[in-house]
Amino acid sequence: MDRFRKALDFCIRHQTTLSYSIVSLLTAGSEHIFSSVVFKCPCNSGNMLYGSSFLLAPAFVLLLLGYMVSARTWRLFTGTCSPEKHFQRSPWGACASFCQLLVLMTAKASVAPLTWIAVALLGADFYECAASGSNMTASLLHKFNGNYTQEMLFKMPCNKELSAKISSEWVSLQAQSQLIGWFLIASIVTVSLISTCVTRCCSPVSYLQLKFWKIYSKKEQELFEIKAKEHATKLAERNTNCFFEATDPAPFHTPSNEDWQKISILYTFNSQEQYYSMIHKYVSTNRGSSAKFNEEGQDLSVLAFVDETHTSVSGL
């Protein structure tokens, strides 16, 4: 039991890393199934389109799915076009904030697409099919050795003997694909490390306070979900009882639309008035009626986890 508790605690503390790892493993497994079962290179003039489609189209779909399952996406767009929603930010400030959020959402949504492309390049099937239908590859091969035609290059993915013969005299397409794949992996790791170092260096709070902040966000999320369920249950019971018993409803306070809007605004950090969440800011500014509630701060990527609370409530 003690070991299980330790394992559970480890999973909770590293849930972001574990979730990314699981997504990457599932993506890699899906790519292996596609390349071994579904993919069949036509070995004709359609090689380029067919191979590129299997290499890029699934990655694009995974990117869109990454946006769809992101809580930040729906937190940003829900109610944006509503005529009742008022923006306090200037157009330039809103545009800058939107671009920053888009970069953060894209970075998180790109985990699965980049994994697909990297694994596909290491497998080389998709790239080899696409490159064999490229006019550029044909021209380079013709300059290197004029004995090979475009038609022979089309047949290369389906003819292992021809592929081995060409590869012995020229850099193989499989080797090119694997080199590009390793370069992509190295680039992703390098960019991730640099961006993490930069965001941590720009952190407005210390390491231990950031750790405390994440604990607070997690506990607030848990308590919010419990309280939301209790509140919804009581409201549902009152309305149901009044319907079946034909009685007038008793007074029941529930947050107004304006209150919901206030706690759903994207979080911005203000070093002068430090709040750990929009609920914290709402409560500390007399339920959002104080002028301090509308004061803008700096939205930093290192504090992006603040906007991702209540994901289990929203279902996204």
Disulfide bonds with the S-S distance in Angstrom:
Cys41-Cys129 2.11
Cys43-Cys158 1.63
